[in-house]
């Protein structure tokens, strides 16, 4: 992986997250977890490049994002879609889903986990976290449709501290 300036990434963030998906990973080399996500965003907030990540409390990765100050967002070429589907439909509580998905952990110089197969990785530090509050929906149909069991996401705003691109 080659370190790059996050401002130099020319790929559409909407396509990257919404269509191509990402793996959100947190933890240490000894114990980490990853999950597939297709909700989120990127931009600039408080004068910093940031990502917005949403995680439901029942996801195993939630425990890791709560404990750790950092996380990675990893993006892959389309050939890895089956691995992302696998990581999105199986829990790391029950198995080594990274190995089962055929992915190889890769650690940034800061010690954050990503994957050798990723084509693009954003490494980030949590700046803010807050639960999605149903009282603040201006369109109540969103809560009805996406949260029928009231399992609201926690939103993390993460400063993008480093970006890595496959050479």
N, C-alpha and C positions, 0 to 999 in steps of 0.2 A: 504494500500500500504506500502511496505517496501522499504526503501531507499537502493540502491545497487550501487556498483562501475560500471560505464559505461563500463570499460574495462573488466568486468567479464561477460558481456552479450555474450552468445555463439551462438546466432541465426544469420543466414546469413542476412546481411544487404540488399543484392540484393533481396532476397526472401521477407524480411520484407516490403520493400518499393515497389518494383516492382510487387510482386504477392499478398501480403496480404494487401497492402495499409496502409495509416495512416491518421489520422486527424491532421491537423495543426490548432492550436488555439491560439488566442491572444486577449487581452483585460483585463477587470477587472470583478470582481464579479457582478458589476452593469450592465455592458454591454460588451459582448464579441461575437466573432463569430468563427466558425470552418468550415473547408473545407476538403474534401477528396483529397488526393494527392497520386500519384503513380510514381512521378518523384522526384528524390533527391539522396542523398548519405550521407555517413558518413566516417570519417577518422580522420587523424591527420594533422593539419595545424598550423603553428606558435607555435608549441610545445603544442598544446591544442587539446583535443578531440572535433571534430566539426561535424555539419550536414550542408548539402547544401540543401536549400529549394527554390523552384521556384514557383512564384505566378504571375498570369496574373493581369493586372491593373483593369479589369472589375469585378473581384471577390470581393465580399463584405469583405472577410477576409483581402484583401489588405489594406483597410483603417486602420484596427487594427494593422497589422504588421508595417505599416508606423508610426503609433502613438506610439507604444509600443517598449520598448527596449528588451522585452523578448517574448518568445512563447513556446508552448509545441508541441511535436510530440507524438501522442498516437497511440498505436498498439493494435489490438483486435484479439481474437480467431475467427475462421471461422464462428461461429454461429452468429456473428455480421455483416456479409457481407451485409445483407439487410440495416442495419443502415448506413453503410458507403456508399452504393449506394444512399440512400436517401439524405445524407448530401452532396454528390457530384452532385446531380441533382436538388437541391432546394436551394434557396437563403434565408439566414437569414434576408435579407432586407424585405422579404414578410411574414415571419412567424417565430415562435419559432421552428426552425427545429430540435434543440436538443431534445425538448420534443416530437415532432412528430416522431423522429427516435427512441424514447424510451431510450434515454441516460440520465444519471444523472450526472450533473456537480460535479466535485471533485476538490478542490483547494489545491495546494501544500502549504507548510508552507510559501513560498515566495508570495503567492497570485495568482499564475498562474493557469488558468483553464485547467483541463483535465476531465476525466470521470471515474466514479466508475467501469464501465464495462471494462475498458482498462486492458490489461494484462501486458503492458509495456509502460512506459512514459519517454520521455527524455525532460528535461526542459533546455531551452537555452537562452543565451543572444546574441543579434546581435553584430557581430564584423565588418561586411562588407556588403554592398549592392550595386548592380550595375545592370543596364539593360542589357539584352542580346542584343548584337549589331550585326545586320545582316552582317555588313562589315567584321566581324571576323570569319564567317563560312568558314572553309577550304573546306567543301563539301556543295555547295550551295543548293543541293537537300533537305537538312534538313530544311532550311528556307522555301523552296517552299512547302514541305509536311506539316510541323507542324505549319507554320505561314502564311497561305494564305491571311489572313486579316491584317497582320503586327502587331498583338497584342502580341508583345514579352514579355516574362516573365521578372520579376525582380528576380535576384538571391540574396538570403541572405545566408551569412555564419554565422552560429550560434555556439557559444561555448556551448558545452554540460556541463552545470554546475551541474546538478543532474540527477539521473536516479531512477526510481521507478518501482518496480515489484509487481504484485498482489501476495499476500501470499496464 
